[in-house]
Amino acid sequence: MNIYVYPTSIKITGNIFEPKNVDEAKFSLKYNLAVALTKGGFTLKDLDVDNTMNEDILNVIRKTEIISDPSLENRELGIRGARVEIVMKDGSSNVSQVNLPKGDPETQVTNDDMMSKMASCAEGLFDKRRQEDIFKCINRIDEIEDIGMLFELLKLD
């Protein structure tokens, strides 16, 4: 598998291949992609390398090359992209490219994206109902007269 990314990305996330701890996992492009491909997604729990790393993920990491592609970085056009090319055993390949990561003003996340992210982050801390209440409160934060309501919702029991 080949990951083509803009040069600045390699400086930040392209030098740690088999992370040994949470901090290294945060900055390992190969690890993050291998986990996402192997598990079908990536959550905060996956930063816990001790519980997440396995032979399948290691195999994907070891078969992955990071390639600098300056055409995927253009500050004037707002491009900070990536292209992933997966080469199959029969020689065929699948390619996907994104010029801007999700979450930038031009590629905004949806409410469903945010609720899903919150559920992932709050798992084990708050039940689904409370997560929804927190989400509703945050979505109308500019209308709230007393911010104490949000703090009450965020208190751990």
N, CA, C and O atoms as a GROMACS GRO file, in nm:
protein
  628
    1MET      N    1   0.086  -0.116   0.000
    1MET     CA    2   0.000   0.000   0.000
    1MET      C    3   0.090   0.122   0.000
    1MET      O    4   0.194   0.126   0.066
    2ASN      N    5   0.049   0.222  -0.076
    2ASN     CA    6   0.120   0.349  -0.082
    2ASN      C    7   0.031   0.461  -0.029
    2ASN      O    8  -0.086   0.471  -0.064
    3ILE      N    9   0.090   0.545   0.056
    3ILE     CA   10   0.022   0.663   0.105
    3ILE      C   11   0.098   0.783   0.051
    3ILE      O   12   0.214   0.804   0.086
    4TYR      N   13   0.034   0.859  -0.034
    4TYR     CA   14   0.093   0.981  -0.087
    4TYR      C   15   0.039   1.097  -0.005
    4TYR      O   16  -0.083   1.116   0.002
    5VAL      N   17   0.128   1.173   0.056
    5VAL     CA   18   0.084   1.285   0.139
    5VAL      C   19   0.171   1.407   0.112
    5VAL      O   20   0.280   1.397   0.056
    6TYR      N   21   0.120   1.521   0.154
    6TYR     CA   22   0.194   1.644   0.137
    6TYR      C   23   0.316   1.644   0.230
    6TYR      O   24   0.311   1.587   0.339
    7PRO      N   25   0.426   1.707   0.188
    7PRO     CA   26   0.552   1.700   0.262
    7PRO      C   27   0.543   1.738   0.410
    7PRO      O   28   0.607   1.673   0.492
    8THR      N   29   0.467   1.839   0.446
    8THR     CA   30   0.458   1.879   0.586
    8THR      C   31   0.399   1.767   0.671
    8THR      O   32   0.438   1.748   0.786
    9SER      N   33   0.306   1.693   0.615
    9SER     CA   34   0.245   1.582   0.688
    9SER      C   35   0.349   1.477   0.725
    9SER      O   36   0.344   1.421   0.834
   10ILE      N   37   0.441   1.451   0.635
   10ILE     CA   38   0.545   1.352   0.663
   10ILE      C   39   0.632   1.398   0.779
   10ILE      O   40   0.671   1.318   0.864
   11LYS      N   41   0.662   1.527   0.784
   11LYS     CA   42   0.742   1.579   0.894
   11LYS      C   43   0.674   1.555   1.029
   11LYS      O   44   0.741   1.530   1.129
   12ILE      N   45   0.541   1.563   1.031
   12ILE     CA   46   0.466   1.553   1.156
   12ILE      C   47   0.427   1.408   1.190
   12ILE      O   48   0.436   1.367   1.305
   13THR      N   49   0.384   1.332   1.089
   13THR     CA   50   0.328   1.198   1.118
   13THR      C   51   0.395   1.084   1.042
   13THR      O   52   0.349   0.970   1.051
   14GLY      N   53   0.500   1.112   0.968
   14GLY     CA   54   0.556   1.008   0.882
   14GLY      C   55   0.681   0.940   0.929
   14GLY      O   56   0.745   0.870   0.850
   15ASN      N   57   0.719   0.957   1.054
   15ASN     CA   58   0.846   0.901   1.099
   15ASN      C   59   0.835   0.794   1.206
   15ASN      O   60   0.935   0.730   1.241
   16ILE      N   61   0.716   0.772   1.259
   16ILE     CA   62   0.696   0.667   1.359
   16ILE      C   63   0.613   0.558   1.293
   16ILE      O   64   0.499   0.580   1.254
   17PHE      N   65   0.673   0.440   1.281
   17PHE     CA   66   0.606   0.333   1.208
   17PHE      C   67   0.535   0.233   1.299
   17PHE      O   68   0.422   0.194   1.271
   18GLU      N   69   0.599   0.193   1.406
   18GLU     CA   70   0.540   0.099   1.500
   18GLU      C   71   0.541   0.163   1.638
   18GLU      O   72   0.633   0.138   1.717
   19PRO      N   73   0.440   0.244   1.667
   19PRO     CA   74   0.439   0.320   1.793
   19PRO      C   75   0.441   0.229   1.915
   19PRO      O   76   0.388   0.118   1.914
   20LYS      N   77   0.504   0.280   2.020
   20LYS     CA   78   0.516   0.204   2.144
   20LYS      C   79   0.426   0.256   2.255
   20LYS      O   80   0.412   0.191   2.358
   21ASN      N   81   0.365   0.374   2.234
   21ASN     CA   82   0.280   0.432   2.338
   21ASN      C   83   0.179   0.527   2.273
   21ASN      O   84   0.180   0.548   2.152
   22VAL      N   85   0.092   0.583   2.356
   22VAL     CA   86  -0.015   0.671   2.309
   22VAL      C   87   0.040   0.791   2.233
   22VAL      O   88  -0.010   0.827   2.126
   23ASP      N   89   0.143   0.854   2.288
   23ASP     CA   90   0.198   0.974   2.224
   23ASP      C   91   0.253   0.943   2.086
   23ASP      O   92   0.231   1.019   1.992
   24GLU      N   93   0.323   0.832   2.072
   24GLU     CA   94   0.375   0.794   1.940
   24GLU      C   95   0.260   0.757   1.846
   24GLU      O   96   0.266   0.788   1.727
   25ALA      N   97   0.156   0.692   1.897
   25ALA     CA   98   0.042   0.652   1.814
   25ALA      C   99  -0.027   0.773   1.753
   25ALA      O  100  -0.075   0.767   1.640
   26LYS      N  101  -0.032   0.884   1.828
   26LYS     CA  102  -0.096   1.005   1.778
   26LYS      C  103  -0.028   1.059   1.653
   26LYS      O  104  -0.091   1.125   1.571
   27PHE      N  105   0.101   1.030   1.638
   27PHE     CA  106   0.180   1.087   1.529
   27PHE      C  107   0.235   0.982   1.434
   27PHE      O  108   0.342   1.000   1.375
   28SER      N  109   0.163   0.871   1.420
   28SER     CA  110   0.205   0.765   1.330
   28SER      C  111   0.100   0.744   1.221
   28SER      O  112  -0.003   0.680   1.244
   29LEU      N  113   0.128   0.798   1.104
   29LEU     CA  114   0.036   0.785   0.991
   29LEU      C  115   0.015   0.639   0.955
   29LEU      O  116  -0.098   0.596   0.931
   30LYS      N  117   0.124   0.562   0.950
   30LYS     CA  118   0.111   0.420   0.915
   30LYS      C  119   0.022   0.345   1.014
   30LYS      O  120  -0.064   0.267   0.974
   31TYR      N  121   0.043   0.369   1.142
   31TYR     CA  122  -0.036   0.300   1.244
   31TYR      C  123  -0.183   0.338   1.234
   31TYR      O  124  -0.270   0.251   1.235
   32ASN      N  125  -0.211   0.467   1.225
   32ASN     CA  126  -0.350   0.512   1.217
   32ASN      C  127  -0.422   0.453   1.097
   32ASN      O  128  -0.535   0.406   1.109
   33LEU      N  129  -0.357   0.454   0.982
   33LEU     CA  130  -0.419   0.398   0.862
   33LEU      C  131  -0.436   0.246   0.874
   33LEU      O  132  -0.540   0.192   0.836
   34ALA      N  133  -0.335   0.179   0.927
   34ALA     CA  134  -0.343   0.033   0.942
   34ALA      C  135  -0.457  -0.007   1.035
   34ALA      O  136  -0.529  -0.102   1.007
   35VAL      N  137  -0.474   0.066   1.144
   35VAL     CA  138  -0.584   0.037   1.236
   35VAL      C  139  -0.717   0.062   1.167
   35VAL      O  140  -0.807  -0.022   1.175
   36ALA      N  141  -0.730   0.175   1.100
   36ALA     CA  142  -0.857   0.208   1.032
   36ALA      C  143  -0.892   0.103   0.927
   36ALA      O  144  -1.008   0.062   0.917
   37LEU      N  145  -0.794   0.060   0.851
   37LEU     CA  146  -0.821  -0.041   0.748
   37LEU      C  147  -0.853  -0.176   0.809
   37LEU      O  148  -0.942  -0.247   0.761
   38THR      N  149  -0.782  -0.213   0.913
   38THR     CA  150  -0.801  -0.344   0.975
   38THR      C  151  -0.930  -0.353   1.054
   38THR      O  152  -1.000  -0.455   1.050
   39LYS      N  153  -0.963  -0.245   1.127
   39LYS     CA  154  -1.081  -0.248   1.215
   39LYS      C  155  -1.203  -0.181   1.154
   39LYS      O  156  -1.314  -0.194   1.207
   40GLY      N  157  -1.185  -0.109   1.044
   40GLY     CA  158  -1.299  -0.040   0.983
   40GLY      C  159  -1.323   0.098   1.040
   40GLY      O  160  -1.426   0.160   1.011
   41GLY      N  161  -1.232   0.148   1.121
   41GLY     CA  162  -1.244   0.280   1.180
   41GLY      C  163  -1.134   0.302   1.281
   41GLY      O  164  -1.053   0.213   1.307
   42PHE      N  165  -1.131   0.421   1.339
   42PHE     CA  166  -1.029   0.455   1.438
   42PHE      C  167  -1.094   0.541   1.545
   42PHE      O  168  -1.159   0.641   1.515
   43THR      N  169  -1.075   0.502   1.671
   43THR     CA  170  -1.129   0.580   1.783
   43THR      C  171  -1.017   0.612   1.881
   43THR      O  172  -0.904   0.566   1.865
   44LEU      N  173  -1.048   0.690   1.981
   44LEU     CA  174  -0.949   0.723   2.084
   44LEU      C  175  -0.893   0.597   2.151
   44LEU      O  176  -0.776   0.595   2.190
   45LYS      N  177  -0.975   0.494   2.166
   45LYS     CA  178  -0.928   0.370   2.227
   45LYS      C  179  -0.813   0.308   2.149
   45LYS      O  180  -0.728   0.238   2.205
   46ASP      N  181  -0.811   0.334   2.019
   46ASP     CA  182  -0.706   0.275   1.935
   46ASP      C  183  -0.570   0.338   1.957
   46ASP      O  184  -0.469   0.285   1.910
   47LEU      N  185  -0.566   0.450   2.027
   47LEU     CA  186  -0.436   0.509   2.062
   47LEU      C  187  -0.364   0.426   2.168
   47LEU      O  188  -0.243   0.440   2.186
   48ASP      N  189  -0.438   0.341   2.237
   48ASP     CA  190  -0.378   0.250   2.336
   48ASP      C  191  -0.314   0.134   2.262
   48ASP      O  192  -0.376   0.029   2.240
   49VAL      N  193  -0.190   0.154   2.223
   49VAL     CA  194  -0.118   0.059   2.139
   49VAL      C  195  -0.112  -0.080   2.205
   49VAL      O  196  -0.123  -0.181   2.136
   50ASP      N  197  -0.094  -0.083   2.336
   50ASP     CA  198  -0.082  -0.212   2.405
   50ASP      C  199  -0.205  -0.300   2.383
   50ASP      O  200  -0.192  -0.422   2.374
   51ASN      N  201  -0.322  -0.240   2.374
   51ASN     CA  202  -0.446  -0.317   2.356
   51ASN      C  203  -0.490  -0.327   2.210
   51ASN      O  204  -0.576  -0.408   2.177
   52THR      N  205  -0.433  -0.245   2.122
   52THR     CA  206  -0.480  -0.241   1.984
   52THR      C  207  -0.385  -0.312   1.888
   52THR      O  208  -0.430  -0.384   1.798
   53MET      N  209  -0.256  -0.294   1.906
   53MET     CA  210  -0.158  -0.350   1.812
   53MET      C  211  -0.168  -0.501   1.809
   53MET      O  212  -0.173  -0.567   1.913
   54ASN      N  213  -0.172  -0.555   1.687
   54ASN     CA  214  -0.171  -0.700   1.671
   54ASN      C  215  -0.100  -0.733   1.539
   54ASN      O  216  -0.056  -0.642   1.468
   55GLU      N  217  -0.088  -0.859   1.508
   55GLU     CA  218  -0.014  -0.901   1.389
   55GLU      C  219  -0.076  -0.849   1.260
   55GLU      O  220  -0.004  -0.814   1.166
   56ASP      N  221  -0.209  -0.843   1.254
   56ASP     CA  222  -0.274  -0.791   1.132
   56ASP      C  223  -0.236  -0.645   1.109
   56ASP      O  224  -0.206  -0.605   0.996
   57ILE      N  225  -0.238  -0.566   1.215
   57ILE     CA  226  -0.202  -0.425   1.203
   57ILE      C  227  -0.055  -0.410   1.168
   57ILE      O  228  -0.018  -0.329   1.084
   58LEU      N  229   0.030  -0.489   1.233
   58LEU     CA  230   0.174  -0.485   1.202
   58LEU      C  231   0.200  -0.522   1.056
   58LEU      O  232   0.285  -0.460   0.990
   59ASN      N  233   0.129  -0.621   1.006
   59ASN     CA  234   0.147  -0.660   0.865
   59ASN      C  235   0.112  -0.546   0.770
   59ASN      O  236   0.183  -0.522   0.673
   60VAL      N  237   0.002  -0.475   0.799
   60VAL     CA  238  -0.036  -0.362   0.713
   60VAL      C  239   0.069  -0.252   0.723
   60VAL      O  240   0.109  -0.194   0.622
   61ILE      N  241   0.114  -0.223   0.845
   61ILE     CA  242   0.218  -0.119   0.864
   61ILE      C  243   0.340  -0.154   0.780
   61ILE      O  244   0.394  -0.067   0.711
   62ARG      N  245   0.384  -0.277   0.787
   62ARG     CA  246   0.507  -0.319   0.718
   62ARG      C  247   0.493  -0.322   0.566
   62ARG      O  248   0.593  -0.320   0.494
   63LYS      N  249   0.370  -0.328   0.518
   63LYS     CA  250   0.346  -0.327   0.372
   63LYS      C  251   0.313  -0.188   0.319
   63LYS      O  252   0.278  -0.172   0.202
   64THR      N  253   0.323  -0.088   0.406
   64THR     CA  254   0.283   0.048   0.370
   64THR      C  255   0.405   0.137   0.346
   64THR      O  256   0.499   0.137   0.425
   65GLU      N  257   0.401   0.212   0.238
   65GLU     CA  258   0.505   0.310   0.207
   65GLU      C  259   0.443   0.449   0.212
   65GLU      O  260   0.333   0.471   0.161
   66ILE      N  261   0.513   0.543   0.272
   66ILE     CA  262   0.470   0.683   0.273
   66ILE      C  263   0.553   0.756   0.168
   66ILE      O  264   0.676   0.751   0.170
   67ILE      N  265   0.484   0.823   0.077
   67ILE     CA  266   0.552   0.890  -0.034
   67ILE      C  267   0.513   1.038  -0.035
   67ILE      O  268   0.395   1.073  -0.034
   68SER      N  269   0.614   1.121  -0.037
   68SER     CA  270   0.591   1.266  -0.041
   68SER      C  271   0.539   1.306  -0.179
   68SER      O  272   0.597   1.268  -0.281
   69ASP      N  273   0.431   1.381  -0.180
   69ASP     CA  274   0.374   1.431  -0.306
   69ASP      C  275   0.344   1.580  -0.290
   69ASP      O  276   0.239   1.618  -0.238
   70PRO      N  277   0.436   1.665  -0.337
   70PRO     CA  278   0.418   1.810  -0.324
   70PRO      C  279   0.290   1.862  -0.389
   70PRO      O  280   0.241   1.969  -0.351
   71SER      N  281   0.234   1.790  -0.487
   71SER     CA  282   0.111   1.836  -0.551
   71SER      C  283  -0.008   1.830  -0.456
   71SER      O  284  -0.113   1.888  -0.485
   72LEU      N  285   0.007   1.762  -0.344
   72LEU     CA  286  -0.101   1.750  -0.246
   72LEU      C  287  -0.094   1.860  -0.140
   72LEU      O  288  -0.165   1.854  -0.039
   73GLU      N  289  -0.008   1.959  -0.162
   73GLU     CA  290   0.003   2.071  -0.068
   73GLU      C  291   0.012   2.201  -0.145
   73GLU      O  292   0.107   2.224  -0.220
   74ASN      N  293  -0.089   2.285  -0.125
   74ASN     CA  294  -0.089   2.417  -0.188
   74ASN      C  295  -0.165   2.511  -0.094
   74ASN      O  296  -0.288   2.510  -0.088
   75ARG      N  297  -0.089   2.591  -0.022
   75ARG     CA  298  -0.150   2.680   0.078
   75ARG      C  299  -0.247   2.779   0.013
   75ARG      O  300  -0.352   2.810   0.071
   76GLU      N  301  -0.214   2.829  -0.105
   76GLU     CA  302  -0.302   2.927  -0.171
   76GLU      C  303  -0.437   2.866  -0.207
   76GLU      O  304  -0.539   2.934  -0.198
   77LEU      N  305  -0.438   2.741  -0.246
   77LEU     CA  306  -0.563   2.674  -0.282
   77LEU      C  307  -0.623   2.598  -0.164
   77LEU      O  308  -0.730   2.538  -0.176
   78GLY      N  309  -0.554   2.600  -0.050
   78GLY     CA  310  -0.606   2.531   0.068
   78GLY      C  311  -0.597   2.380   0.059
   78GLY      O  312  -0.677   2.310   0.120
   79ILE      N  313  -0.502   2.330  -0.016
   79ILE     CA  314  -0.490   2.185  -0.034
   79ILE      C  315  -0.390   2.128   0.066
   79ILE      O  316  -0.275   2.173   0.073
   80ARG      N  317  -0.433   2.030   0.142
   80ARG     CA  318  -0.349   1.950   0.231
   80ARG      C  319  -0.401   1.808   0.223
   80ARG      O  320  -0.470   1.760   0.312
   81GLY      N  321  -0.368   1.743   0.114
   81GLY     CA  322  -0.435   1.618   0.082
   81GLY      C  323  -0.355   1.493   0.105
   81GLY      O  324  -0.240   1.494   0.151
   82ALA      N  325  -0.421   1.383   0.071
   82ALA     CA  326  -0.361   1.251   0.078
   82ALA      C  327  -0.426   1.162  -0.026
   82ALA      O  328  -0.543   1.178  -0.061
   83ARG      N  329  -0.346   1.069  -0.074
   83ARG     CA  330  -0.398   0.970  -0.168
   83ARG      C  331  -0.350   0.833  -0.119
   83ARG      O  332  -0.232   0.815  -0.089
   84VAL      N  333  -0.440   0.740  -0.112
   84VAL     CA  334  -0.406   0.604  -0.070
   84VAL      C  335  -0.426   0.512  -0.189
   84VAL      O  336  -0.529   0.514  -0.256
   85GLU      N  337  -0.325   0.431  -0.214
   85GLU     CA  338  -0.330   0.333  -0.324
   85GLU      C  339  -0.306   0.195  -0.263
   85GLU      O  340  -0.201   0.168  -0.207
   86ILE      N  341  -0.406   0.110  -0.277
   86ILE     CA  342  -0.395  -0.026  -0.227
   86ILE      C  343  -0.379  -0.118  -0.348
   86ILE      O  344  -0.466  -0.125  -0.434
   87VAL      N  345  -0.267  -0.187  -0.352
   87VAL     CA  346  -0.238  -0.278  -0.463
   87VAL      C  347  -0.274  -0.419  -0.418
   87VAL      O  348  -0.226  -0.468  -0.316
   88MET      N  349  -0.361  -0.482  -0.497
   88MET     CA  350  -0.408  -0.616  -0.465
   88MET      C  351  -0.309  -0.722  -0.513
   88MET      O  352  -0.219  -0.691  -0.592
   89LYS      N  353  -0.325  -0.843  -0.467
   89LYS     CA  354  -0.235  -0.952  -0.506
   89LYS      C  355  -0.235  -0.976  -0.656
   89LYS      O  356  -0.133  -1.016  -0.712
   90ASP      N  357  -0.348  -0.952  -0.722
   90ASP     CA  358  -0.357  -0.973  -0.867
   90ASP      C  359  -0.300  -0.857  -0.948
   90ASP      O  360  -0.303  -0.859  -1.071
   91GLY      N  361  -0.247  -0.756  -0.878
   91GLY     CA  362  -0.187  -0.641  -0.946
   91GLY      C  363  -0.281  -0.524  -0.966
   91GLY      O  364  -0.236  -0.413  -0.997
   92SER      N  365  -0.410  -0.545  -0.950
   92SER     CA  366  -0.504  -0.434  -0.962
   92SER      C  367  -0.488  -0.342  -0.841
   92SER      O  368  -0.431  -0.381  -0.739
   93SER      N  369  -0.540  -0.221  -0.854
   93SER     CA  370  -0.526  -0.129  -0.741
   93SER      C  371  -0.653  -0.047  -0.721
   93SER      O  372  -0.732  -0.028  -0.814
   94ASN      N  373  -0.670  -0.001  -0.600
   94ASN     CA  374  -0.778   0.089  -0.562
   94ASN      C  375  -0.714   0.216  -0.511
   94ASN      O  376  -0.623   0.212  -0.427
   95VAL      N  377  -0.761   0.330  -0.561
   95VAL     CA  378  -0.703   0.458  -0.523
   95VAL      C  379  -0.814   0.550  -0.474
   95VAL      O  380  -0.922   0.556  -0.532
   96SER      N  381  -0.784   0.621  -0.364
   96SER     CA  382  -0.876   0.722  -0.313
   96SER      C  383  -0.795   0.844  -0.273
   96SER      O  384  -0.690   0.832  -0.210
   97GLN      N  385  -0.845   0.963  -0.309
   97GLN     CA  386  -0.774   1.086  -0.278
   97GLN      C  387  -0.869   1.187  -0.214
   97GLN      O  388  -0.985   1.199  -0.252
   98VAL      N  389  -0.814   1.259  -0.117
   98VAL     CA  390  -0.885   1.368  -0.052
   98VAL      C  391  -0.790   1.488  -0.052
   98VAL      O  392  -0.675   1.476  -0.011
   99ASN      N  393  -0.840   1.603  -0.099
   99ASN     CA  394  -0.755   1.722  -0.104
   99ASN      C  395  -0.757   1.802   0.025
   99ASN      O  396  -0.662   1.875   0.055
  100LEU      N  397  -0.864   1.790   0.100
  100LEU     CA  398  -0.876   1.857   0.229
  100LEU      C  399  -0.931   1.759   0.332
  100LEU      O  400  -1.027   1.688   0.303
  101PRO      N  401  -0.871   1.755   0.451
  101PRO     CA  402  -0.924   1.664   0.552
  101PRO      C  403  -1.061   1.710   0.602
  101PRO      O  404  -1.091   1.830   0.604
  102LYS      N  405  -1.142   1.615   0.640
  102LYS     CA  406  -1.272   1.648   0.695
  102LYS      C  407  -1.254   1.728   0.823
  102LYS      O  408  -1.169   1.697   0.906
  103GLY      N  409  -1.336   1.831   0.836
  103GLY     CA  410  -1.327   1.916   0.954
  103GLY      C  411  -1.276   2.055   0.924
  103GLY      O  412  -1.287   2.144   1.007
  104ASP      N  413  -1.222   2.074   0.805
  104ASP     CA  414  -1.183   2.208   0.763
  104ASP      C  415  -1.309   2.285   0.725
  104ASP      O  416  -1.412   2.223   0.697
  105PRO      N  417  -1.304   2.418   0.723
  105PRO     CA  418  -1.424   2.495   0.688
  105PRO      C  419  -1.487   2.453   0.555
  105PRO      O  420  -1.609   2.457   0.540
  106GLU      N  421  -1.404   2.414   0.460
  106GLU     CA  422  -1.457   2.374   0.329
  106GLU      C  423  -1.515   2.232   0.330
  106GLU      O  424  -1.592   2.197   0.241
  107THR      N  425  -1.479   2.154   0.427
  107THR     CA  426  -1.526   2.015   0.437
  107THR      C  427  -1.578   1.990   0.579
  107THR      O  428  -1.526   1.906   0.652
  108GLN      N  429  -1.680   2.064   0.613
  108GLN     CA  430  -1.731   2.060   0.750
  108GLN      C  431  -1.785   1.924   0.790
  108GLN      O  432  -1.836   1.848   0.708
  109VAL      N  433  -1.773   1.897   0.917
  109VAL     CA  434  -1.830   1.774   0.971
  109VAL      C  435  -1.980   1.796   0.993
  109VAL      O  436  -2.025   1.909   1.014
  110THR      N  437  -2.054   1.690   0.988
  110THR     CA  438  -2.199   1.697   1.009
  110THR      C  439  -2.230   1.675   1.156
  110THR      O  440  -2.144   1.635   1.234
  111ASN      N  441  -2.354   1.702   1.194
  111ASN     CA  442  -2.398   1.672   1.330
  111ASN      C  443  -2.384   1.524   1.360
  111ASN      O  444  -2.347   1.486   1.472
  112ASP      N  445  -2.413   1.439   1.261
  112ASP     CA  446  -2.398   1.295   1.281
  112ASP      C  447  -2.251   1.259   1.307
  112ASP      O  448  -2.220   1.176   1.392
  113ASP      N  449  -2.160   1.324   1.232
  113ASP     CA  450  -2.017   1.301   1.254
  113ASP      C  451  -1.979   1.339   1.397
  113ASP      O  452  -1.908   1.265   1.465
  114MET      N  453  -2.027   1.455   1.441
  114MET     CA  454  -1.993   1.504   1.574
  114MET      C  455  -2.052   1.416   1.684
  114MET      O  456  -1.987   1.388   1.784
  115MET      N  457  -2.175   1.372   1.664
  115MET     CA  458  -2.238   1.286   1.764
  115MET      C  459  -2.165   1.152   1.772
  115MET      O  460  -2.146   1.097   1.880
  116SER      N  461  -2.125   1.100   1.658
  116SER     CA  462  -2.050   0.975   1.655
  116SER      C  463  -1.916   0.990   1.726
  116SER      O  464  -1.874   0.902   1.802
  117LYS      N  465  -1.848   1.101   1.702
  117LYS     CA  466  -1.720   1.129   1.767
  117LYS      C  467  -1.740   1.143   1.918
  117LYS      O  468  -1.661   1.090   1.996
  118MET      N  469  -1.844   1.212   1.957
  118MET     CA  470  -1.871   1.228   2.100
  118MET      C  471  -1.899   1.093   2.164
  118MET      O  472  -1.848   1.064   2.273
  119ALA      N  473  -1.978   1.010   2.098
  119ALA     CA  474  -2.010   0.879   2.154
  119ALA      C  475  -1.883   0.797   2.173
  119ALA      O  476  -1.867   0.727   2.273
  120SER      N  477  -1.793   0.807   2.077
  120SER     CA  478  -1.666   0.735   2.087
  120SER      C  479  -1.582   0.787   2.204
  120SER      O  480  -1.524   0.709   2.279
  121CYS      N  481  -1.576   0.918   2.219
  121CYS     CA  482  -1.495   0.979   2.326
  121CYS      C  483  -1.557   0.962   2.464
  121CYS      O  484  -1.486   0.950   2.563
  122ALA      N  485  -1.689   0.960   2.470
  122ALA     CA  486  -1.759   0.957   2.600
  122ALA      C  487  -1.799   0.816   2.643
  122ALA      O  488  -1.858   0.798   2.749
  123GLU      N  489  -1.766   0.718   2.561
  123GLU     CA  490  -1.802   0.581   2.593
  123GLU      C  491  -1.744   0.542   2.730
  123GLU      O  492  -1.626   0.562   2.756
  124GLY      N  493  -1.829   0.489   2.814
  124GLY     CA  494  -1.786   0.449   2.947
  124GLY      C  495  -1.794   0.561   3.050
  124GLY      O  496  -1.784   0.536   3.170
  125LEU      N  497  -1.812   0.684   3.003
  125LEU     CA  498  -1.823   0.798   3.095
  125LEU      C  499  -1.968   0.840   3.114
  125LEU      O  500  -2.013   0.864   3.225
  126PHE      N  501  -2.040   0.849   3.001
  126PHE     CA  502  -2.179   0.895   3.003
  126PHE      C  503  -2.265   0.801   2.920
  126PHE      O  504  -2.221   0.751   2.816
  127ASP      N  505  -2.388   0.778   2.964
  127ASP     CA  506  -2.479   0.697   2.885
  127ASP      C  507  -2.525   0.776   2.762
  127ASP      O  508  -2.501   0.896   2.752
  128LYS      N  509  -2.590   0.707   2.671
  128LYS     CA  510  -2.631   0.768   2.544
  128LYS      C  511  -2.720   0.891   2.564
  128LYS      O  512  -2.702   0.992   2.496
  129ARG      N  513  -2.814   0.882   2.656
  129ARG     CA  514  -2.906   0.994   2.682
  129ARG      C  515  -2.828   1.119   2.726
  129ARG      O  516  -2.855   1.230   2.679
  130ARG      N  517  -2.732   1.100   2.815
  130ARG     CA  518  -2.654   1.214   2.864
  130ARG      C  519  -2.566   1.270   2.752
  130ARG      O  520  -2.549   1.392   2.742
  131GLN      N  521  -2.512   1.184   2.671
  131GLN     CA  522  -2.432   1.230   2.557
  131GLN      C  523  -2.518   1.318   2.466
  131GLN      O  524  -2.473   1.423   2.420
  132GLU      N  525  -2.641   1.275   2.442
  132GLU     CA  526  -2.731   1.354   2.358
  132GLU      C  527  -2.762   1.489   2.422
  132GLU      O  528  -2.767   1.591   2.354
  133ASP      N  529  -2.783   1.490   2.553
  133ASP     CA  530  -2.810   1.616   2.624
  133ASP      C  531  -2.689   1.710   2.616
  133ASP      O  532  -2.705   1.831   2.595
  134ILE      N  533  -2.571   1.656   2.634
  134ILE     CA  534  -2.449   1.737   2.622
  134ILE      C  535  -2.437   1.794   2.482
  134ILE      O  536  -2.406   1.912   2.464
  135PHE      N  537  -2.462   1.711   2.385
  135PHE     CA  538  -2.451   1.753   2.245
  135PHE      C  539  -2.551   1.865   2.214
  135PHE      O  540  -2.516   1.964   2.150
  136LYS      N  541  -2.674   1.848   2.259
  136LYS     CA  542  -2.776   1.952   2.238
  136LYS      C  543  -2.736   2.083   2.305
  136LYS      O  544  -2.752   2.191   2.248
  137CYS      N  545  -2.683   2.072   2.424
  137CYS     CA  546  -2.642   2.191   2.498
  137CYS      C  547  -2.527   2.263   2.425
  137CYS      O  548  -2.529   2.385   2.411
  138ILE      N  549  -2.431   2.188   2.379
  138ILE     CA  550  -2.318   2.248   2.308
  138ILE      C  551  -2.364   2.312   2.177
  138ILE      O  552  -2.315   2.418   2.138
  139ASN      N  553  -2.458   2.249   2.110
  139ASN     CA  554  -2.508   2.303   1.983
  139ASN      C  555  -2.582   2.435   1.999
  139ASN      O  556  -2.598   2.509   1.902
  140ARG      N  557  -2.629   2.465   2.120
  140ARG     CA  558  -2.698   2.593   2.140
  140ARG      C  559  -2.627   2.676   2.247
  140ARG      O  560  -2.690   2.754   2.320
  141ILE      N  561  -2.498   2.658   2.255
  141ILE     CA  562  -2.418   2.726   2.357
  141ILE      C  563  -2.433   2.877   2.351
  141ILE      O  564  -2.429   2.944   2.455
  142ASP      N  565  -2.450   2.931   2.230
  142ASP     CA  566  -2.462   3.077   2.218
  142ASP      C  567  -2.596   3.128   2.268
  142ASP      O  568  -2.614   3.249   2.285
  143GLU      N  569  -2.692   3.039   2.293
  143GLU     CA  570  -2.823   3.079   2.343
  143GLU      C  571  -2.838   3.059   2.494
  143GLU      O  572  -2.933   3.108   2.554
  144ILE      N  573  -2.743   2.989   2.554
  144ILE     CA  574  -2.753   2.954   2.695
  144ILE      C  575  -2.716   3.074   2.782
  144ILE      O  576  -2.611   3.136   2.763
  145GLU      N  577  -2.802   3.105   2.876
  145GLU     CA  578  -2.775   3.216   2.968
  145GLU      C  579  -2.687   3.171   3.084
  145GLU      O  580  -2.607   3.250   3.134
  146ASP      N  581  -2.701   3.046   3.126
  146ASP     CA  582  -2.625   2.995   3.239
  146ASP      C  583  -2.544   2.874   3.194
  146ASP      O  584  -2.599   2.766   3.174
  147ILE      N  585  -2.414   2.892   3.178
  147ILE     CA  586  -2.326   2.785   3.131
  147ILE      C  587  -2.313   2.673   3.234
  147ILE      O  588  -2.263   2.564   3.203
  148GLY      N  589  -2.358   2.699   3.356
  148GLY     CA  590  -2.354   2.599   3.461
  148GLY      C  591  -2.426   2.471   3.423
  148GLY      O  592  -2.390   2.362   3.469
  149MET      N  593  -2.530   2.484   3.339
  149MET     CA  594  -2.605   2.366   3.295
  149MET      C  595  -2.513   2.269   3.221
  149MET      O  596  -2.523   2.147   3.241
  150LEU      N  597  -2.424   2.321   3.136
  150LEU     CA  598  -2.332   2.236   3.064
  150LEU      C  599  -2.234   2.169   3.160
  150LEU      O  600  -2.205   2.050   3.148
  151PHE      N  601  -2.185   2.246   3.256
  151PHE     CA  602  -2.091   2.189   3.353
  151PHE      C  603  -2.157   2.079   3.436
  151PHE      O  604  -2.092   1.980   3.469
  152GLU      N  605  -2.283   2.095   3.468
  152GLU     CA  606  -2.357   1.991   3.541
  152GLU      C  607  -2.363   1.864   3.458
  152GLU      O  608  -2.344   1.754   3.511
  153LEU      N  609  -2.391   1.879   3.328
  153LEU     CA  610  -2.399   1.762   3.240
  153LEU      C  611  -2.263   1.693   3.226
  153LEU      O  612  -2.257   1.572   3.207
  154LEU      N  613  -2.157   1.769   3.235
  154LEU     CA  614  -2.022   1.714   3.215
  154LEU      C  615  -1.962   1.653   3.342
  154LEU      O  616  -1.856   1.590   3.336
  155LYS      N  617  -2.028   1.672   3.455
  155LYS     CA  618  -1.976   1.615   3.580
  155LYS      C  619  -1.979   1.463   3.575
  155LYS      O  620  -2.077   1.402   3.532
  156LEU      N  621  -1.870   1.405   3.619
  156LEU     CA  622  -1.866   1.259   3.630
  156LEU      C  623  -1.935   1.218   3.758
  156LEU      O  624  -1.914   1.279   3.863
  157ASP      N  625  -2.017   1.115   3.750
  157ASP     CA  626  -2.091   1.067   3.869
  157ASP      C  627  -2.000   0.989   3.961
  157ASP      O  628  -2.045   0.941   4.065
   0.00000   0.00000   0.00000
